[in-house]
Amino acid sequence: MPIKIALFASGSGSNAENIANYHSKSSVFEFPLIISNKADAYVHERAKKLQIPSFTFPREVFLAGDEIITLLKEYEIDYIVLAGFLLKIPTSLVEAYPNKIINIHPALLPKFGGKGMYGQHVHQAVADAGEIESGITIHYVNGNYDEGNIIFQAKCPVLPTDTPDMIAEKVHALEYEHFPRIISELWG
Ligand code: GRF
């Protein structure tokens, strides 16, 4: 029986698309649904292209937990991958999927993590701090932002002349390269 993974994304969803495409020819994984908290997120367009149903949960409904858990159970979801998902995962959902939810963070945790550290804010903070490297962190999700056990990190150099956009580009390249593979290694 294929392992069923739900992809969660708040924005563009390029990681979600990359993961679904990477595994599209495998019989190991299925991606039966995509969840977002934004009705106008571009990830819904990508979902259409991938022929994966996508759902929007407004913030309050998502944070209450019950409806999302019901939907995930209905689709017999085994694991959850957060790929650029910005809401905190409610405790009830963490408890329903213990050690079965992973997130990707676009920096080298424990640095540059926590509330408010997402997207361009992270890359701006890395540039402002004069860091000489950044990268990605794939980690388990617990009740606190960016604090679950680290599964994998990969690094890229940051040059003094790099803008936040340039750092973002390098980090995205690492995400595309490693995230789908780490999913196989963990659950395949
Ligand atoms: C990625 O950099 C991810 O690490 C982060 O948000 C970004 C999402 O990009 N937390 P996309 O929506 O997958 O294009």
Boltz pocket constraint, residues with backbone or C-beta under 6 A from the ligand:
constraints:
  - pocket:
      binder: B
      contacts: [[A, 9], [A, 10], [A, 11], [A, 12], [A, 13], [A, 14], [A, 15], [A, 16], [A, 83], [A, 84], [A, 85], [A, 104], [A, 105], [A, 106], [A, 118], [A, 119], [A, 171], [A, 172], [A, 175]]
      max_distance: 6.0
